[in-house]
Amino acid sequence: MNRKIKAVLSVGSIVAATALVVAFTFAEARHFRGGSEADVKVWFYDQSTKRLYPAPRNLIPPDGGQEVRVRAMVIGFQGMGNQLPQLKIAYLEKYSPELKALLERAEYAHDAKRLFEEKVPSQNSAYFETNFFVKSPDEGEWHVSNSAEARRVMTEWRSWRGPGGQPPVVSAP
C-alpha cells in the first residue's frame, strides 16, 4: 500500500476515534445535567387513601394544604423489580410548617434566579433536625428526627429481607 494512503488512513482513524470520544463525552455530560431536579421523582404517600404516588424530588412535604400527603422512604428487594405490590414503606417524612415555608422560599428564589438572603439550615443542624419528622406508616405519632425513636424508625428497614432472603434496596419511581 502506498505511504500516502497509509498516512491518510492513520490520520483518518485517529480523527474518527477522537470525534467518537468527544461525541460520547458531550452526550454523557448532557445526559448527566440534562434533567433538572424537578425531573427526578421520589415516592409520596397519601395517608388518607393509603396510596403511594410519584412526585418531583424538589416537592417539600407535606404536599398540599393538609398534612396527609408526605414523602415516603420506599424499599424493594434485590431482584424483585419495582412494582408496587413488591414494595414496602419504611417510613414517612415531613417538615414543620416553618421549615417547609423557609425551604419553599429558598426554592422559589432559586427558580427565579434571585439571591436568597435568609439562612438555610444544613440537614445536620439542630434547627433542621427538630423541624424534620418521621414515623412508620402504621403509627399515628410523628417523631423529631434526632430522637432515639426516629433513628430506630429510619434504620429498621435495613434488617428487612425479601421472601427469598434478598437484601433491601431503596426504591424510586
Backbone as JSON Lines, residues from 0, in Angstrom:
{"i":0,"aa":"M","n":[0.83,-1.16,0.0],"ca":[0.0,0.0,0.0],"c":[0.89,1.24,0.0]}
{"i":1,"aa":"N","n":[0.45,2.22,-0.64],"ca":[1.17,3.48,-0.78],"c":[1.3,4.16,0.58]}
{"i":2,"aa":"R","n":[2.47,4.79,0.86],"ca":[2.71,5.51,2.13],"c":[1.7,6.62,2.36]}
{"i":3,"aa":"K","n":[1.35,7.29,1.29],"ca":[0.4,8.4,1.4],"c":[-0.98,7.89,1.85]}
{"i":4,"aa":"I","n":[-1.41,6.8,1.29],"ca":[-2.72,6.22,1.65],"c":[-2.69,5.74,3.1]}
{"i":5,"aa":"K","n":[-1.57,5.11,3.51],"ca":[-1.43,4.66,4.89],"c":[-1.51,5.84,5.86]}
{"i":6,"aa":"A","n":[-0.86,6.92,5.53],"ca":[-0.87,8.11,6.39],"c":[-2.28,8.68,6.49]}
{"i":7,"aa":"V","n":[-2.97,8.77,5.35],"ca":[-4.33,9.29,5.35],"c":[-5.25,8.39,6.18]}
{"i":8,"aa":"L","n":[-5.11,7.08,6.03],"ca":[-5.92,6.14,6.81],"c":[-5.61,6.24,8.3]}
{"i":9,"aa":"S","n":[-4.37,6.38,8.66],"ca":[-3.98,6.51,10.07],"c":[-4.56,7.78,10.67]}
{"i":10,"aa":"V","n":[-4.36,8.89,9.98],"ca":[-4.88,10.17,10.47],"c":[-6.41,10.12,10.52]}
{"i":11,"aa":"G","n":[-7.04,9.55,9.52],"ca":[-8.5,9.43,9.49],"c":[-9.01,8.6,10.65]}
{"i":12,"aa":"S","n":[-8.32,7.51,10.97],"ca":[-8.72,6.66,12.09],"c":[-8.61,7.42,13.41]}
{"i":13,"aa":"I","n":[-7.53,8.19,13.57],"ca":[-7.34,8.97,14.8],"c":[-8.41,10.04,14.91]}
{"i":14,"aa":"V","n":[-8.7,10.73,13.81],"ca":[-9.73,11.77,13.82],"c":[-11.1,11.16,14.13]}
{"i":15,"aa":"A","n":[-11.41,10.03,13.53],"ca":[-12.69,9.38,13.77],"c":[-12.82,8.93,15.23]}
{"i":16,"aa":"A","n":[-11.76,8.35,15.78],"ca":[-11.79,7.91,17.18],"c":[-11.94,9.1,18.12]}
{"i":17,"aa":"T","n":[-11.23,10.18,17.82],"ca":[-11.33,11.39,18.64],"c":[-12.74,11.96,18.57]}
{"i":18,"aa":"A","n":[-13.32,12.0,17.38],"ca":[-14.67,12.52,17.21],"c":[-15.68,11.68,18.0]}
{"i":19,"aa":"L","n":[-15.49,10.36,18.01],"ca":[-16.38,9.5,18.78],"c":[-16.26,9.76,20.28]}
{"i":20,"aa":"V","n":[-15.03,9.93,20.75],"ca":[-14.81,10.21,22.17],"c":[-15.46,11.54,22.55]}
{"i":21,"aa":"V","n":[-15.27,12.57,21.73],"ca":[-15.85,13.89,22.0],"c":[-17.38,13.8,21.99]}
{"i":22,"aa":"A","n":[-17.94,13.12,20.99],"ca":[-19.4,12.99,20.91],"c":[-19.95,12.23,22.12]}
{"i":23,"aa":"F","n":[-19.28,11.17,22.51],"ca":[-19.71,10.4,23.68],"c":[-19.64,11.25,24.95]}
{"i":24,"aa":"T","n":[-18.57,12.01,25.1],"ca":[-18.4,12.87,26.27],"c":[-19.51,13.91,26.35]}
{"i":25,"aa":"F","n":[-19.82,14.56,25.23],"ca":[-20.89,15.55,25.21],"c":[-22.24,14.91,25.52]}
{"i":26,"aa":"A","n":[-22.48,13.73,24.94],"ca":[-23.75,13.06,25.19],"c":[-23.9,12.7,26.67]}
{"i":27,"aa":"E","n":[-22.83,12.21,27.29],"ca":[-22.88,11.86,28.71],"c":[-23.07,13.1,29.57]}
{"i":28,"aa":"A","n":[-22.36,14.18,29.24],"ca":[-22.5,15.42,30.01],"c":[-23.91,15.97,29.9]}
{"i":29,"aa":"R","n":[-24.49,15.93,28.71],"ca":[-25.86,16.42,28.52],"c":[-26.84,15.54,29.29]}
{"i":30,"aa":"H","n":[-26.61,14.23,29.25],"ca":[-27.5,13.32,29.98],"c":[-27.38,13.56,31.49]}
{"i":31,"aa":"F","n":[-26.14,13.77,31.96],"ca":[-25.91,13.94,33.38],"c":[-26.57,15.21,33.91]}
{"i":32,"aa":"R","n":[-26.44,16.32,33.21],"ca":[-27.0,17.56,33.71],"c":[-28.31,17.93,33.03]}
{"i":33,"aa":"G","n":[-28.72,17.13,32.04],"ca":[-29.9,17.48,31.25],"c":[-31.17,17.53,32.03]}
{"i":34,"aa":"G","n":[-31.39,16.59,32.93],"ca":[-32.62,16.6,33.71],"c":[-32.49,17.54,34.89]}
{"i":35,"aa":"S","n":[-33.51,18.28,35.14],"ca":[-33.48,19.16,36.3],"c":[-33.87,18.37,37.53]}
{"i":36,"aa":"E","n":[-33.67,18.97,38.68],"ca":[-34.06,18.35,39.94],"c":[-35.55,18.01,39.92]}
{"i":37,"aa":"A","n":[-36.34,18.85,39.27],"ca":[-37.78,18.61,39.21],"c":[-38.12,17.37,38.4]}
{"i":38,"aa":"D","n":[-37.22,16.92,37.53],"ca":[-37.48,15.73,36.72],"c":[-37.27,14.44,37.51]}
{"i":39,"aa":"V","n":[-36.51,14.5,38.6],"ca":[-36.25,13.33,39.42],"c":[-37.48,13.08,40.3]}
{"i":40,"aa":"K","n":[-37.9,11.84,40.37],"ca":[-39.11,11.52,41.14],"c":[-38.75,10.75,42.42]}
{"i":41,"aa":"V","n":[-39.57,10.97,43.43],"ca":[-39.5,10.23,44.69],"c":[-40.92,9.78,45.03]}
{"i":42,"aa":"W","n":[-41.02,8.91,46.02],"ca":[-42.33,8.45,46.43],"c":[-42.94,9.4,47.46]}
{"i":43,"aa":"F","n":[-44.22,9.67,47.31],"ca":[-45.02,10.34,48.32],"c":[-46.15,9.37,48.67]}
{"i":44,"aa":"Y","n":[-46.73,9.58,49.84],"ca":[-47.77,8.68,50.32],"c":[-48.95,9.51,50.83]}
{"i":45,"aa":"D","n":[-50.12,9.18,50.34],"ca":[-51.34,9.83,50.8],"c":[-51.89,8.97,51.94]}
{"i":46,"aa":"Q","n":[-51.8,9.49,53.15],"ca":[-52.21,8.72,54.33],"c":[-53.72,8.5,54.39]}
{"i":47,"aa":"S","n":[-54.5,9.37,53.75],"ca":[-55.95,9.19,53.78],"c":[-56.4,8.08,52.84]}
{"i":48,"aa":"T","n":[-55.76,7.95,51.7],"ca":[-56.14,6.9,50.75],"c":[-55.21,5.69,50.82]}
{"i":49,"aa":"K","n":[-54.11,5.83,51.58],"ca":[-53.11,4.76,51.73],"c":[-52.52,4.35,50.38]}
{"i":50,"aa":"R","n":[-52.17,5.37,49.58],"ca":[-51.62,5.12,48.24],"c":[-50.32,5.87,48.05]}
{"i":51,"aa":"L","n":[-49.37,5.16,47.42],"ca":[-48.11,5.78,47.01],"c":[-48.31,6.49,45.69]}
{"i":52,"aa":"Y","n":[-47.6,7.58,45.47],"ca":[-47.62,8.24,44.16],"c":[-46.26,8.91,43.93]}
{"i":53,"aa":"P","n":[-45.82,8.94,42.67],"ca":[-44.55,9.61,42.38],"c":[-44.75,11.12,42.38]}
{"i":54,"aa":"A","n":[-43.73,11.83,42.86],"ca":[-43.76,13.29,42.9],"c":[-42.36,13.8,42.61]}
{"i":55,"aa":"P","n":[-42.24,15.05,42.17],"ca":[-40.91,15.61,41.93],"c":[-40.09,15.62,43.22]}
{"i":56,"aa":"R","n":[-38.8,15.36,43.08],"ca":[-37.91,15.29,44.24],"c":[-37.88,16.61,45.0]}
{"i":57,"aa":"N","n":[-38.07,17.71,44.31],"ca":[-37.99,19.0,44.98],"c":[-39.28,19.4,45.68]}
{"i":58,"aa":"L","n":[-40.3,18.54,45.66],"ca":[-41.55,18.82,46.39],"c":[-41.28,18.66,47.89]}
{"i":59,"aa":"I","n":[-41.63,19.67,48.65],"ca":[-41.33,19.7,50.07],"c":[-42.55,19.2,50.85]}
{"i":60,"aa":"P","n":[-42.39,18.12,51.62],"ca":[-43.53,17.56,52.33],"c":[-43.9,18.35,53.58]}
{"i":61,"aa":"P","n":[-45.17,18.4,53.94],"ca":[-46.28,17.72,53.29],"c":[-46.71,18.43,52.01]}
{"i":62,"aa":"D","n":[-47.26,17.63,51.1],"ca":[-47.73,18.11,49.81],"c":[-49.15,18.63,49.98]}
{"i":63,"aa":"G","n":[-49.36,19.88,49.64],"ca":[-50.71,20.46,49.74],"c":[-50.97,21.08,51.1]}
{"i":64,"aa":"G","n":[-52.18,21.56,51.27],"ca":[-52.56,22.26,52.49],"c":[-52.74,21.35,53.69]}
{"i":65,"aa":"Q","n":[-53.11,20.12,53.45],"ca":[-53.3,19.18,54.55],"c":[-52.0,18.42,54.78]}
{"i":66,"aa":"E","n":[-51.89,17.77,55.9],"ca":[-50.66,17.04,56.21],"c":[-50.79,15.55,55.92]}
{"i":67,"aa":"V","n":[-51.68,15.17,55.01],"ca":[-51.89,13.74,54.75],"c":[-50.97,13.21,53.65]}
{"i":68,"aa":"R","n":[-50.43,14.09,52.8],"ca":[-49.56,13.63,51.69],"c":[-48.12,13.98,52.04]}
{"i":69,"aa":"V","n":[-47.34,12.94,52.35],"ca":[-45.98,13.12,52.84],"c":[-45.0,12.26,52.03]}
{"i":70,"aa":"R","n":[-43.72,12.6,52.13],"ca":[-42.69,11.82,51.41],"c":[-42.57,10.45,52.07]}
{"i":71,"aa":"A","n":[-42.31,9.44,51.25],"ca":[-42.17,8.08,51.76],"c":[-40.82,7.5,51.36]}
{"i":72,"aa":"M","n":[-40.15,6.89,52.33],"ca":[-38.94,6.1,52.05],"c":[-39.45,4.71,51.72]}
{"i":73,"aa":"V","n":[-39.31,4.33,50.46],"ca":[-39.88,3.07,49.98],"c":[-38.75,2.09,49.68]}
{"i":74,"aa":"I","n":[-38.98,0.84,50.08],"ca":[-37.97,-0.2,49.97],"c":[-38.49,-1.33,49.07]}
{"i":75,"aa":"G","n":[-37.6,-1.81,48.23],"ca":[-37.84,-3.02,47.45],"c":[-36.8,-4.05,47.87]}
{"i":76,"aa":"F","n":[-36.74,-5.14,47.16],"ca":[-35.75,-6.17,47.48],"c":[-35.04,-6.58,46.2]}
{"i":77,"aa":"Q","n":[-33.75,-6.78,46.31],"ca":[-32.93,-7.08,45.13],"c":[-33.54,-8.19,44.29]}
{"i":78,"aa":"G","n":[-33.63,-7.91,42.99],"ca":[-34.11,-8.9,42.05],"c":[-35.62,-9.04,41.97]}
{"i":79,"aa":"M","n":[-36.36,-8.25,42.71],"ca":[-37.82,-8.4,42.72],"c":[-38.54,-7.32,41.92]}
{"i":80,"aa":"G","n":[-37.8,-6.4,41.31],"ca":[-38.42,-5.37,40.5],"c":[-38.92,-4.21,41.34]}
{"i":81,"aa":"N","n":[-39.56,-3.28,40.65],"ca":[-40.01,-2.05,41.29],"c":[-41.52,-1.87,41.16]}
{"i":82,"aa":"Q","n":[-42.23,-2.98,41.15],"ca":[-43.69,-2.94,41.06],"c":[-44.28,-2.69,42.45]}
{"i":83,"aa":"L","n":[-45.34,-1.88,42.51],"ca":[-45.94,-1.5,43.79],"c":[-46.21,-2.68,44.74]}
{"i":84,"aa":"P","n":[-46.75,-3.8,44.26],"ca":[-47.02,-4.89,45.21],"c":[-45.74,-5.45,45.86]}
{"i":85,"aa":"Q","n":[-44.59,-5.23,45.23],"ca":[-43.32,-5.75,45.75],"c":[-42.65,-4.78,46.72]}
{"i":86,"aa":"L","n":[-43.19,-3.58,46.86],"ca":[-42.55,-2.53,47.64],"c":[-43.15,-2.42,49.04]}
{"i":87,"aa":"K","n":[-42.35,-1.86,49.94],"ca":[-42.78,-1.7,51.32],"c":[-42.33,-0.31,51.8]}
{"i":88,"aa":"I","n":[-43.21,0.39,52.49],"ca":[-42.86,1.71,53.02],"c":[-42.07,1.53,54.31]}
{"i":89,"aa":"A","n":[-40.86,2.08,54.33],"ca":[-40.03,2.0,55.53],"c":[-40.47,3.06,56.54]}
{"i":90,"aa":"Y","n":[-40.62,4.3,56.07],"ca":[-41.08,5.36,56.95],"c":[-41.54,6.55,56.13]}
{"i":91,"aa":"L","n":[-42.2,7.47,56.8],"ca":[-42.74,8.68,56.18],"c":[-41.99,9.89,56.73]}
{"i":92,"aa":"E","n":[-41.92,10.96,55.92],"ca":[-41.2,12.17,56.3],"c":[-42.05,13.41,56.06]}
{"i":93,"aa":"K","n":[-41.86,14.4,56.91],"ca":[-42.46,15.71,56.68],"c":[-41.64,16.75,57.43]}
{"i":94,"aa":"Y","n":[-41.84,18.01,57.06],"ca":[-41.18,19.13,57.71],"c":[-42.2,19.92,58.51]}
{"i":95,"aa":"S","n":[-41.72,20.68,59.49],"ca":[-42.61,21.59,60.22],"c":[-43.08,22.67,59.26]}
{"i":96,"aa":"P","n":[-44.2,23.32,59.55],"ca":[-44.66,24.41,58.67],"c":[-43.61,25.51,58.49]}
{"i":97,"aa":"E","n":[-42.85,25.81,59.54],"ca":[-41.83,26.86,59.46],"c":[-40.69,26.46,58.52]}
{"i":98,"aa":"L","n":[-40.18,25.24,58.68],"ca":[-39.08,24.79,57.81],"c":[-39.57,24.64,56.38]}
{"i":99,"aa":"K","n":[-40.77,24.1,56.2],"ca":[-41.34,23.95,54.86],"c":[-41.43,25.31,54.17]}
{"i":100,"aa":"A","n":[-41.93,26.33,54.88],"ca":[-42.06,27.67,54.29],"c":[-40.69,28.24,53.92]}
{"i":101,"aa":"L","n":[-39.7,28.05,54.79],"ca":[-38.35,28.54,54.5],"c":[-37.78,27.86,53.25]}
{"i":102,"aa":"L","n":[-37.9,26.55,53.18],"ca":[-37.37,25.81,52.02],"c":[-38.1,26.18,50.73]}
{"i":103,"aa":"E","n":[-39.4,26.41,50.83],"ca":[-40.16,26.84,49.64],"c":[-39.74,28.23,49.18]}
{"i":104,"aa":"R","n":[-39.48,29.14,50.12],"ca":[-38.99,30.47,49.74],"c":[-37.63,30.38,49.06]}
{"i":105,"aa":"A","n":[-36.76,29.54,49.59],"ca":[-35.43,29.36,49.0],"c":[-35.53,28.77,47.6]}
{"i":106,"aa":"E","n":[-36.41,27.78,47.43],"ca":[-36.58,27.17,46.11],"c":[-37.18,28.16,45.11]}
{"i":107,"aa":"Y","n":[-38.13,28.96,45.57],"ca":[-38.74,29.97,44.7],"c":[-37.67,30.97,44.24]}
{"i":108,"aa":"A","n":[-36.83,31.42,45.14],"ca":[-35.75,32.35,44.78],"c":[-34.78,31.7,43.81]}
{"i":109,"aa":"H","n":[-34.45,30.45,44.06],"ca":[-33.53,29.72,43.16],"c":[-34.13,29.6,41.77]}
{"i":110,"aa":"D","n":[-35.4,29.2,41.7],"ca":[-36.07,29.06,40.4],"c":[-36.15,30.39,39.65]}
{"i":111,"aa":"A","n":[-36.32,31.47,40.41],"ca":[-36.41,32.81,39.8],"c":[-35.02,33.41,39.56]}
{"i":112,"aa":"K","n":[-33.97,32.62,39.91],"ca":[-32.59,33.07,39.75],"c":[-32.34,34.38,40.51]}
{"i":113,"aa":"R","n":[-32.93,34.42,41.73],"ca":[-32.75,35.56,42.61],"c":[-31.91,35.16,43.81]}
{"i":114,"aa":"L","n":[-31.21,36.11,44.36],"ca":[-30.42,35.88,45.56],"c":[-31.36,35.62,46.73]}
{"i":115,"aa":"F","n":[-31.08,34.59,47.51],"ca":[-31.87,34.28,48.69],"c":[-31.04,34.64,49.9]}
{"i":116,"aa":"E","n":[-31.49,35.6,50.67],"ca":[-30.68,36.16,51.74],"c":[-30.92,35.53,53.1]}
{"i":117,"aa":"E","n":[-31.96,34.71,53.23],"ca":[-32.18,34.03,54.51],"c":[-31.21,32.87,54.63]}
{"i":118,"aa":"K","n":[-30.95,32.48,55.85],"ca":[-30.06,31.35,56.08],"c":[-30.85,30.05,55.98]}
{"i":119,"aa":"V","n":[-30.37,29.13,55.14],"ca":[-30.99,27.81,55.02],"c":[-30.18,26.86,55.9]}
{"i":120,"aa":"P","n":[-30.82,26.22,56.86],"ca":[-30.08,25.34,57.77],"c":[-29.59,24.08,57.06]}
{"i":121,"aa":"S","n":[-28.42,23.61,57.47],"ca":[-27.92,22.34,56.92],"c":[-28.73,21.2,57.53]}
{"i":122,"aa":"Q","n":[-28.7,20.06,56.87],"ca":[-29.5,18.93,57.33],"c":[-29.04,18.38,58.67]}
{"i":123,"aa":"N","n":[-27.81,18.66,59.06],"ca":[-27.35,18.16,60.36],"c":[-27.39,19.24,61.44]}
{"i":124,"aa":"S","n":[-28.04,20.37,61.15],"ca":[-28.17,21.43,62.16],"c":[-29.28,21.07,63.14]}
{"i":125,"aa":"A","n":[-29.2,21.63,64.33],"ca":[-30.22,21.39,65.35],"c":[-31.59,21.88,64.87]}
{"i":126,"aa":"Y","n":[-31.61,23.03,64.17],"ca":[-32.89,23.57,63.68],"c":[-33.54,22.59,62.71]}
{"i":127,"aa":"F","n":[-32.75,22.08,61.76],"ca":[-33.3,21.15,60.77],"c":[-33.8,19.88,61.47]}
{"i":128,"aa":"E","n":[-32.95,19.33,62.33],"ca":[-33.29,18.07,62.99],"c":[-34.55,18.17,63.86]}
{"i":129,"aa":"T","n":[-34.81,19.35,64.44],"ca":[-36.0,19.49,65.29],"c":[-37.23,19.93,64.49]}
{"i":130,"aa":"N","n":[-37.06,20.18,63.21],"ca":[-38.18,20.57,62.35],"c":[-38.42,19.56,61.22]}
{"i":131,"aa":"F","n":[-37.81,18.4,61.33],"ca":[-37.95,17.3,60.38],"c":[-38.49,16.12,61.18]}
{"i":132,"aa":"F","n":[-39.59,15.53,60.69],"ca":[-40.28,14.49,61.44],"c":[-40.41,13.21,60.62]}
{"i":133,"aa":"V","n":[-40.39,12.08,61.32],"ca":[-40.56,10.79,60.67],"c":[-41.51,9.94,61.51]}
{"i":134,"aa":"K","n":[-42.09,8.95,60.84],"ca":[-42.9,7.95,61.54],"c":[-43.05,6.73,60.65]}
{"i":135,"aa":"S","n":[-43.39,5.61,61.24],"ca":[-43.74,4.41,60.47],"c":[-45.12,4.65,59.87]}
{"i":136,"aa":"P","n":[-45.43,4.04,58.73],"ca":[-46.72,4.29,58.1],"c":[-47.93,3.88,58.95]}
{"i":137,"aa":"D","n":[-47.73,2.95,59.86],"ca":[-48.85,2.49,60.69],"c":[-48.92,3.21,62.04]}
{"i":138,"aa":"E","n":[-48.03,4.15,62.28],"ca":[-48.02,4.92,63.53],"c":[-48.87,6.17,63.4]}
{"i":139,"aa":"G","n":[-49.35,6.67,64.49],"ca":[-50.07,7.93,64.49],"c":[-49.19,9.1,64.86]}
{"i":140,"aa":"E","n":[-48.16,8.85,65.63],"ca":[-47.31,9.91,66.18],"c":[-46.05,10.13,65.34]}
{"i":141,"aa":"W","n":[-45.76,11.41,65.07],"ca":[-44.53,11.8,64.38],"c":[-43.42,11.97,65.41]}
{"i":142,"aa":"H","n":[-42.18,11.63,65.0],"ca":[-41.02,11.74,65.89],"c":[-40.04,12.76,65.33]}
{"i":143,"aa":"V","n":[-39.52,13.61,66.2],"ca":[-38.47,14.55,65.8],"c":[-37.28,13.72,65.33]}
{"i":144,"aa":"S","n":[-36.69,14.09,64.2],"ca":[-35.68,13.24,63.55],"c":[-34.45,12.94,64.38]}
{"i":145,"aa":"N","n":[-34.13,13.76,65.38],"ca":[-32.94,13.47,66.17],"c":[-33.24,12.68,67.44]}
{"i":146,"aa":"S","n":[-34.46,12.16,67.55],"ca":[-34.82,11.34,68.72],"c":[-34.42,9.89,68.49]}
{"i":147,"aa":"A","n":[-34.31,9.16,69.58],"ca":[-33.95,7.74,69.5],"c":[-35.02,6.96,68.73]}
{"i":148,"aa":"E","n":[-36.29,7.3,68.95],"ca":[-37.38,6.6,68.25],"c":[-37.3,6.85,66.74]}
{"i":149,"aa":"A","n":[-37.01,8.09,66.36],"ca":[-36.89,8.41,64.92],"c":[-35.72,7.65,64.3]}
{"i":150,"aa":"R","n":[-34.61,7.59,65.0],"ca":[-33.44,6.85,64.47],"c":[-33.78,5.38,64.28]}
{"i":151,"aa":"R","n":[-34.54,4.82,65.23],"ca":[-34.97,3.42,65.1],"c":[-35.85,3.26,63.86]}
{"i":152,"aa":"V","n":[-36.82,4.15,63.69],"ca":[-37.74,4.09,62.55],"c":[-36.96,4.19,61.24]}
{"i":153,"aa":"M","n":[-35.97,5.09,61.19],"ca":[-35.24,5.33,59.94],"c":[-34.21,4.25,59.6]}
{"i":154,"aa":"T","n":[-33.87,3.39,60.55],"ca":[-32.86,2.36,60.27],"c":[-33.42,0.94,60.28]}
{"i":155,"aa":"E","n":[-34.61,0.75,60.81],"ca":[-35.2,-0.58,60.95],"c":[-35.23,-1.37,59.63]}
{"i":156,"aa":"W","n":[-35.55,-0.68,58.53],"ca":[-35.7,-1.34,57.24],"c":[-34.43,-2.05,56.78]}
{"i":157,"aa":"R","n":[-33.29,-1.64,57.26],"ca":[-32.02,-2.26,56.83],"c":[-31.93,-3.73,57.21]}
{"i":158,"aa":"S","n":[-32.71,-4.14,58.21],"ca":[-32.71,-5.55,58.63],"c":[-33.78,-6.37,57.91]}
{"i":159,"aa":"W","n":[-34.64,-5.73,57.15],"ca":[-35.69,-6.45,56.43],"c":[-35.09,-7.34,55.35]}
{"i":160,"aa":"R","n":[-35.8,-8.4,55.01],"ca":[-35.39,-9.31,53.94],"c":[-36.61,-9.64,53.1]}
{"i":161,"aa":"G","n":[-36.36,-9.87,51.81],"ca":[-37.42,-10.28,50.9],"c":[-37.81,-11.71,51.16]}
{"i":162,"aa":"P","n":[-38.81,-12.22,50.41],"ca":[-39.3,-13.58,50.64],"c":[-38.23,-14.65,50.44]}
{"i":163,"aa":"G","n":[-37.25,-14.36,49.6],"ca":[-36.16,-15.31,49.39],"c":[-34.89,-14.92,50.11]}
{"i":164,"aa":"G","n":[-35.02,-14.02,51.09],"ca":[-33.85,-13.56,51.84],"c":[-33.09,-12.42,51.19]}
{"i":165,"aa":"Q","n":[-33.66,-11.82,50.13],"ca":[-33.0,-10.74,49.42],"c":[-32.82,-9.53,50.32]}
{"i":166,"aa":"P","n":[-31.69,-8.82,50.16],"ca":[-31.49,-7.61,50.95],"c":[-32.35,-6.45,50.41]}
{"i":167,"aa":"P","n":[-32.66,-5.48,51.27],"ca":[-33.49,-4.35,50.85],"c":[-32.7,-3.36,50.0]}
{"i":168,"aa":"V","n":[-33.41,-2.67,49.12],"ca":[-32.84,-1.58,48.33],"c":[-33.85,-0.43,48.31]}
{"i":169,"aa":"V","n":[-33.35,0.79,48.31],"ca":[-34.22,1.95,48.26],"c":[-34.85,2.02,46.87]}
{"i":170,"aa":"S","n":[-36.14,2.27,46.83],"ca":[-36.88,2.33,45.56],"c":[-37.17,3.77,45.17]}
{"i":171,"aa":"A","n":[-37.1,4.03,43.89],"ca":[-37.53,5.32,43.32],"c":[-38.51,5.01,42.2]}
{"i":172,"aa":"P","n":[-39.49,5.89,42.02],"ca":[-40.48,5.64,40.96],"c":[-39.85,5.63,39.57]}
